[in-house]
């Protein structure tokens, strides 16, 4: 079980770190020009940067506290935060009728829920 949780944590960290850094370094216009960036049209530049910051912090939080043994309760709390991010992302994608990304949203939500439940129990 521990190995499965670490794999899930690593996947979440990789996805959210990449996604978050992209939102932090690219402009909103660059993001909206991409195939999967339609959602950013409804958000301000600051909101997109804020989402990116939350994703980067979630990526760090889902791995480092548990790995270092420093306040390990922060890992499942970060995973719950990523569940919330995916619930909101799913809602946004549904609102703009962008359904091709929904399977990814659901998988990320389930991975984050798995980590949250597994690490709270462990």
C-alpha positions in Angstrom: 0.0 0.0 0.0 2.8 2.4 0.9 4.4 1.9 -2.6 1.1 2.6 -4.3 0.7 5.8 -2.3 4.2 6.9 -3.2 3.6 6.3 -6.8 0.3 8.3 -6.6 2.1 11.1 -4.8 4.9 11.2 -7.4 2.4 11.3 -10.2 0.4 14.1 -8.6 3.6 16.1 -7.8 4.9 15.8 -11.4 1.6 16.8 -13.0 0.8 19.7 -10.6 4.4 21.0 -10.6 4.5 21.0 -14.4 1.0 22.6 -14.7 1.6 25.1 -11.9 4.9 26.3 -13.2 3.4 26.7 -16.7 0.7 28.9 -15.3 3.3 30.9 -13.3 5.7 31.5 -16.2 3.4 31.9 -19.2 1.0 34.8 -19.7 -2.8 34.2 -19.7 -2.8 35.0 -23.4 -0.2 32.2 -24.1 -2.3 29.8 -22.0 -5.5 30.6 -23.8 -3.8 30.1 -27.1 -3.1 26.5 -26.3 -5.5 23.7 -27.1 -6.5 23.2 -23.4 -6.4 26.8 -22.3 -9.9 27.9 -23.0 -10.7 27.9 -19.3 -8.3 30.8 -18.7 -10.4 33.2 -20.7 -12.8 33.5 -17.8 -10.0 34.3 -15.3 -7.8 37.3 -14.7 -4.0 37.2 -15.0 -3.8 37.2 -11.2 -6.2 34.4 -10.8 -4.3 32.2 -13.3 -1.1 32.9 -11.4 -2.8 32.1 -8.2 -4.1 28.8 -9.5 -0.5 28.1 -10.6 0.8 28.9 -7.2 -1.8 26.6 -5.5 -0.8 23.8 -7.8 2.9 24.2 -7.1 2.3 24.3 -3.4 0.1 21.2 -3.6 2.8 19.4 -5.6 5.3 20.2 -2.9 2.9 19.5 0.0 1.9 16.1 -1.4 5.5 14.8 -1.2 7.9 16.7 1.0 6.2 16.6 4.5 5.8 12.9 4.3 9.2 12.2 2.8 11.0 14.4 5.3 8.9 13.4 8.3 8.4 17.0 9.1 4.7 17.7 9.9 3.6 14.7 7.8 -0.1 15.5 8.4 0.5 18.2 5.7 0.7 15.6 3.0 -2.9 14.4 3.3 -4.1 17.9 3.8 -2.3 18.9 0.6 -4.0 16.0 -1.2 -7.4 17.2 0.0 -6.5 20.6 -1.4 -5.7 18.9 -4.8 -9.1 17.2 -4.6 -10.7 20.6 -4.2 -8.6 21.9 -7.1 -9.9 19.1 -9.3 -13.6 19.6 -8.3 -13.3 23.2 -9.2 -11.5 22.5 -12.5 -14.1 19.9 -13.4 -16.8 22.4 -12.8 -15.0 25.1 -14.9 -14.5 22.6 -17.8 -18.1 21.5 -17.7 -19.3 25.2 -17.6 -17.5 25.9 -20.9 -18.4 22.6 -22.4 -14.8 21.4 -22.6 -15.2 17.7 -22.0 -12.1 16.3 -23.5 -10.1 17.1 -20.4 -12.6 15.6 -17.9 -11.0 12.1 -17.8 -7.8 13.7 -16.7 -9.6 15.7 -14.1 -11.3 12.6 -12.8 -8.1 10.6 -12.6 -6.2 13.3 -10.8 -9.2 13.7 -8.4 -9.2 10.0 -7.6 -5.4 9.9 -7.2 -5.5 12.8 -4.8 -8.4 11.2 -2.8 -6.4 8.0 -2.6 -3.4 9.8 -1.2 -5.5 11.8 1.2 -7.4 8.7 2.6 -4.3 6.5 2.6 -2.0 9.0 4.3 -4.7 10.1 6.9 -5.1 6.4 7.7 -1.3 5.7 7.9 
